[in-house]
Amino acid sequence: MNTILIPCPSAHAPAAAPQPAAEPAQASAITLQAPLVGVEAARLALRCGERHLMAWIHSGDLEWAFDFRRDGARRSCLRILTRSMVAFQQRNRPITPREMAAQRLHPLQDEFDRIFPHHRPVLVSTELARVWACSPEHVHNLIEDGLMGLADGGPGSRNVAQVTRQSVLQFMQTRRIL
């Protein structure tokens, strides 16, 4: 579980509109159980516009972002690792060029193992849809496009496909935004 702190203005955050006073019973943080979130959830959690969000991704301030669109699709399917958003908020400063160079060398395997901690050689499409915050149909389309390999034993049931853990890791490596 990752906790996204409600950000205060910082050197790298856009100026936020004044917020209404919080009620005493309101929590001071948003807890996300999704390892990856879409653009809208990230924008809400970080209180920013899409332009700032994309700038932080491309600058490396948000280290782990992926585009899970189908090959040939015009519209992106951007997902951001929740842990990246937490690290971004805790850092409270822009990333240095040295840190950016080091980030590019970070292997995805460590994050992948945090996202899928069970280490089974097979992942099911419903699990991918939940973790990636997308529809099961989108995952099935990616599989049908040949972007991930089916596990031995066939596609599974009619609604659940089984894919190899290694093919999912390879897919995510190719879809990382650097």
C-alpha positions in Angstrom: 0.0 0.0 0.0 1.3 3.4 -0.9 0.4 6.7 0.7 0.3 9.8 -1.4 0.7 12.8 0.8 -1.4 15.8 -0.1 1.4 18.1 -1.4 2.4 21.4 -0.1 3.8 24.0 -2.6 7.4 23.2 -3.4 10.1 24.3 -5.8 9.0 21.9 -8.5 5.2 22.0 -8.1 2.9 24.4 -9.9 1.1 26.9 -7.9 -2.1 25.4 -6.6 -5.4 27.1 -6.3 -6.4 27.9 -2.7 -8.0 24.8 -1.1 -11.0 24.9 1.2 -10.3 24.2 4.9 -10.2 20.6 5.7 -12.7 19.1 8.1 -11.2 17.7 11.2 -12.3 14.2 10.3 -10.6 14.3 6.9 -7.5 12.3 6.3 -4.3 14.2 5.4 -3.2 11.6 2.8 -4.7 9.5 0.0 -3.9 5.8 0.3 -3.7 4.0 -3.0 -3.7 0.2 -3.2 -3.0 0.3 -6.9 0.7 0.0 -7.7 0.2 1.9 -11.0 -2.3 4.8 -11.6 -3.5 6.6 -14.7 -2.9 10.2 -15.6 -6.1 11.5 -13.9 -5.4 9.8 -10.6 -1.8 11.1 -10.7 -2.9 14.6 -11.6 -5.4 14.6 -8.7 -2.8 13.2 -6.2 -0.1 15.6 -7.3 -2.4 18.6 -7.8 -1.1 19.4 -11.2 -2.1 19.7 -14.8 -1.2 17.2 -17.5 1.6 19.4 -18.9 3.4 19.5 -15.5 2.9 15.7 -15.0 4.4 14.9 -18.4 7.3 17.3 -17.8 8.1 15.6 -14.5 8.0 12.2 -16.2 10.2 13.2 -19.1 12.6 15.0 -16.7 12.9 11.9 -14.5 11.3 13.6 -11.5 8.7 10.8 -11.8 11.0 7.8 -12.4 8.7 5.0 -13.3 6.1 5.6 -16.0 4.8 3.4 -18.8 2.8 3.6 -21.9 0.7 0.5 -22.3 -1.0 1.4 -25.5 -1.5 -1.1 -28.3 0.9 -1.0 -31.2 -0.4 1.5 -33.7 -2.8 3.2 -31.2 -2.8 6.9 -31.3 -4.0 7.5 -27.8 -1.6 6.7 -25.0 -2.4 4.4 -22.0 0.0 6.1 -19.5 0.5 4.5 -16.1 2.7 5.9 -13.3 4.1 3.8 -10.5 2.6 5.0 -7.2 5.9 4.6 -5.5 7.4 7.1 -7.9 4.8 9.7 -6.9 5.5 9.2 -3.3 9.3 9.5 -3.9 8.6 12.7 -5.9 6.7 14.2 -3.0 9.2 13.3 -0.4 12.2 14.6 -2.4 10.5 18.0 -2.6 13.1 19.2 -5.2 13.9 18.7 -8.9 16.1 15.7 -9.7 19.7 16.4 -10.4 21.4 15.4 -13.7 23.5 12.8 -11.9 20.4 11.3 -10.3 18.7 11.2 -13.7 21.6 9.4 -15.3 21.6 6.9 -12.4 17.8 6.3 -12.8 18.2 5.2 -16.4 20.3 2.3 -15.1 17.8 1.2 -12.5 16.6 -2.2 -13.5 12.9 -2.7 -13.7 13.2 -6.1 -12.1 13.2 -4.8 -8.5 10.0 -2.7 -9.1 8.4 -5.5 -11.0 9.0 -7.9 -8.1 7.3 -5.4 -5.7 4.4 -5.1 -8.1 4.1 -8.9 -8.4 5.5 -10.2 -5.2 4.3 -13.8 -5.5 7.0 -14.8 -8.1 4.8 -17.3 -9.9 6.0 -17.9 -13.4 2.5 -17.2 -14.7 0.4 -14.0 -14.4 -3.3 -13.9 -15.2 -4.9 -11.1 -17.3 -7.2 -10.1 -14.5 -4.2 -9.5 -12.2 -2.6 -7.4 -14.9 -5.7 -5.3 -15.4 -6.0 -4.7 -11.7 -2.3 -3.8 -11.3 -2.1 -1.7 -14.4 -5.5 0.1 -13.7 -6.9 -0.8 -17.1 -9.7 -2.9 -18.4 -9.3 -6.7 -18.8 -10.3 -6.2 -22.5 -7.2 -3.9 -23.0 -4.9 -6.6 -21.5 -6.5 -9.2 -23.8 -6.0 -6.9 -26.8 -2.3 -6.6 -25.8 -2.0 -10.4 -25.6 -3.8 -10.9 -29.0 -1.4 -8.4 -30.5 1.4 -10.7 -29.5 3.0 -8.2 -27.0 3.0 -10.8 -24.2 3.4 -14.5 -24.4 0.8 -17.0 -23.4 1.9 -19.6 -20.8 2.1 -23.3 -21.6 -1.3 -24.9 -21.2 -3.2 -22.5 -23.4 -5.0 -19.2 -22.9 -6.8 -20.2 -19.7 -10.5 -19.7 -19.4 -12.6 -17.7 -21.8 -12.2 -14.5 -19.7 -8.8 -15.1 -18.1 -5.6 -15.5 -20.1 -2.4 -16.8 -18.5 0.8 -15.1 -19.6 4.4 -15.7 -18.7 5.9 -13.5 -16.0 9.0 -13.0 -18.2 7.0 -11.7 -21.2 5.2 -9.2 -18.9 8.5 -7.9 -17.6 9.8 -7.6 -21.1 6.7 -5.8 -22.2 7.0 -3.3 -19.3 10.7 -2.7 -20.1 9.8 -1.8 -23.7 7.0 0.5 -22.5 9.0 2.5 -19.9 9.1 6.2 -20.6 12.6 7.6 -20.1 
